[in-house]
Amino acid sequence: TQPAWLSPQLRSPPLWAALALVALVAVALWGVSSTGSNGRRHSRPSADPGDAGTVLVAAIHYAGQDASLIERRCEPTDVSCGMIALVKLAAGEGARLVVMPEYGLQLTKPALAPARSATPATNPQRSPEAPTVVFSKLARQLDLYLIVGLLTTEGDSFHNSQIAFGPDGEVVGKHHKVVLFADERHALDPGEGVSVFDTPFGRVGMLICADLYGSPQMHDHLVNELGAEIVVVSAQWTVPRAVNWQAAFARDWGVHVVAASSATGEGRGGGIFHPSGRALAIDETGEPTVTLAQIIVH
């Protein structure tokens, strides 16, 4: 029974009071269920770029513009210095995989097909300042995977290449462009196939620009036989809407695509794409920039 001194208004509590009491009980029970044995509340952690299967990746878009605009210590025509500055910018954001564009180290005067007399990457043993040495040291310094686009020689062969350096500075992957485009056919030698390299966050396949036009058999070999989960593309595109081709490859083959570009004309554009073909991040300005996105590889 209710005591006589309780006012009539409080003897039958209104609905809002009952609801408030239920809410207080629910909050108390939630507080108990969401604490560990030490009484400290915990929650499910968000995905971290360092976790296996998850990684922040970067695509560098740079066509050899005035490098002094990127890094004050660079000379205007020092493409390597400008590229290094952009790689460091990506690393500063937390990127663990960084992709440089096609002809990334021969961009003082971008050309679709360099002459045979163009200076290729020299043998690391011959010169401590060779591009392969410089970017090997950079990958090690920044503790990341770095895909470099450059001209290389192997014996009498002259290639448009990607060299992948691991966080220890060692070469972990190499690809020579297979599908040579236009005048490249007269200046360069085609590669003989595709390849992959392993990382803690997935297997990475390598392609250069018009390799996206390659045969379905080549692409099937890269993805379904070699097991590429992420495909890095270094490009200097010449036809409109490069990102459409990059997105289509991601969708058609069910892989993440990280595409870096050195194009400034109508073919400019690159970015990072989900296996569904959805753009996670793109840039089509043709200006020096770094595109970043976090991807998950299952």
N, C-alpha and C positions, 0 to 999 in steps of 0.2 A: 504494500500500500504506500501511497505517496504521503509524506509528512504534511500536516495541516498548514505549516508555515510556508510551503512552496506556493508561489503565486499561481493563479489559474492559468496564466499564459505559459508558464514553464512546465506545468503538469503534463501537458500534451505538446511536446516539442514540434515545431514546424518542420516541413519536409527538408528545408535547406540545412537544418541542423543535423538531421539524420544522414543526409548525403555527405556533409562535411566529416562526420564521424567515420563513415565508410572510407572516405578518401584518406583520412589520417591513418587508418589501419592498413590500407593498401600500401601507402608510402613506407610505413614501418616494415611491412613484410618484404617489400622490394629491397630496402636497405640491408636486410639480413641476407637475402638470397644473392645479393651482388657483392658480398665481401668474402674474402678468402679466410683461411683459418687464422690469419694474423689480423683480421678485422679491417684490412685496407681494401678499399673498393678497387676493382679492376674492370677493364673493358677489353673487348676484342681489338687487338692492335690493327691499325690500317696497314695496307701493303707498303713495304719499305723497298726503295730501289736496290738495296743490298741483298734482299731476300732472293733465294733461288726461285727462278721462274718469273721474276719481275725485274724490270730494268728501265732506267731512264736512258733514252737514246737521242742522238743528235744528228742532224743533217746540216752540213755547211754549204751555204750558197754564196759563191764568190767567183767573180770573173776577172780578177786581176786589176780591179779599179785602184785608184790611188791608195796605196797601202798606208800612207801616213794618216789617212782619215780613220783607220782602224786602230793603229798603235802609234803613238807620237814618236816613238823611238825608231820607227821604220822609215826607210827611204821611200819616196813615192813609188818607185818601180820595184821594190823588194817584195815580190809575191810571197816568198817563203815566210817572211816576217809577218805579213798580213794574215797568212793562213795560220801561222802559229798563234797569233793573237786570238783568232776566232776559235781555235781548238781549246785554248786556255779559257775562253769565255764559256764554252760548253762544259768544260770540266768544272769550272767554278759553280755551275748550276747543279752539278751532281751527275752529269752524264757518264755512263760506263762504256758506251759504245758510240764512237764518233766516226762519221763517214765524210770524207772529202770528195769534191767533185772530179769529174773526168778531166784529164790534163791539169790536175790541180797544182802542179809545180812548173808548168810551162805556159803560164797564162799572161805573160807581159803583153803579148799580142795574141789573143785567142785565135786559133786557127782550127778548122775542122780536120785538116790532115797535115801534120808537120812534115817538113822535108826530111829526107834521110840524113841530112847534115845537122839536124837539130840535136841539141845536147841531151843524151839520155841520162838516166840515173847511173852514176858510176859505181863500180864495185866498192863496197864498204872497205875492203882491205887496201884499196888504192888511195883513198882520201878520207881523212877524218871528218871532212865537211860535206861528204856526199849526202844527198837527200835521205837515203836509206838510213844513214847513221844519225842525222839530225832528228828524224821523226821516230826512230827507234828510241833514242834518249827521251824524247818528249812523251811517248807512251809510257815509258818506265817512270818518268818524273811525275806524271799525272795519274798513274795507276789505272789505266783504261785500255780498252781495245780501240785501235786507231786504224782505219782503212784509208790508205793514201793512194791517190790517183796520179800516175806519172808514166813517162816513157821509159822503157827498159830494153836492154839488149841481152840476148842469150846466144853466144856464138855469133853467127852471121844474121840472126833473126832480130827484128826490130818490132817491139810490141807496145800497144796501148794497154797499160796494166793497172791492176790494183794489188797493193801489197798490204797485208794485214799484220799489224804488230800487236802482241799481247802485252799485258801489264808488266811483264818482265823485260820488255824490249825485244824479245825474240820474234822472228817471223813465224806466224801461225797459219798463214794462208796466202795464196797467190793465185791470181786469175789474169789471163791474157784475153782481151776482147776477141770474141769469136765472130760476131756478125759485123764485119767492117762496113762502114757507110760511105757512099759516094767516093771521093778522092782518096779516102783512107785505103781503099783497095790497091792503089798504086804505090802508096808510101809505107804501108805497114804489112806485117805478117800476121795472119789470124791465129788465135789460140786453138788448141785442139780439143778443148772440153771445159767442163765446169767442175768446181770443187767446193768443199765446205770446210769449216773449222769449228771446233767445239768450244763453248764457253760455259760458265756456271749457270747461265740463264737461257741456254738453248743452242741449237746448232745453226750456224750462220752460213748461208750461201752467198756467192759473189757474182754480180753481173755488171756490165758496163753498157750504158745507153742503149744502142740498137740491139744488144743482146735480148732486149725485151721483144724484138721482132723474131727471135730465134724459133726453131722448129719446136712443135709440141713435144717431140721426143727428147730434146735437150732439156726443156723445162721439167718434163716428167722425171727425167733422170735426176735432176737437181733436187726436186722436192720429194718425190715418192721413193726413189731408190737411195739417194744419198741422205735424205731425211732433213733437208733444210726447213727450219721453222721461221727464221728471219732471213730475208733476202736484202742485202745491201746493194744499192745501185748508184754508181758514179756516172753522171751524165753531163753532156753539153748538147742539149736537145736543139733541134732545128725546125721542127714542125710545131704548129700551134697546140696548146693545151697538153703539155707534157704530163701534167698530173693525172689526166684521164687514162693515159697508158699505164702509169704507175698504179693507179687505183684498180684498173682492170686486171693487172697481173696479180695483185693481192687477192682480189675476189676469185679469179679463175683458178688459182692454185692454193687458196686457203692459207696464205702465209702473211706475216707482217712484212711490210716493205719500208725500208729507210732509204730515201732517194735524195742525193745531194746533186746540185746543179751549178754549172758555171756558165749557163746561157743567159744572155741579156736581150736577145731578140724575141721574136714571137713565140719561140719554143721555151721561154724561161718558165721556171716553176719546178718545185720539188717539195717533198715533205715526208710524212710518216703516215702509214695506212694500216688499218685493221684488216684481218683476214676476210672480213665481209666486204672490203673495198671502201669502207667508210674512212674519210680523212680524219686523222687524229690531230694533225697540225700541218699546214701547208704555207708556202710563201711563193708568190708569183710576181714579186716586185722587180726581180733582177738585181736588187741591191745586195751588198754584203750583209749577210745575216746568218743567224743560227736558229734552226727550227728544233724544238724539243718536245718530246712526248714520252709518257711512261707506258710501256707495253707489258702484257702478261703472256708468257708462253706456257702452255699446258703440256 
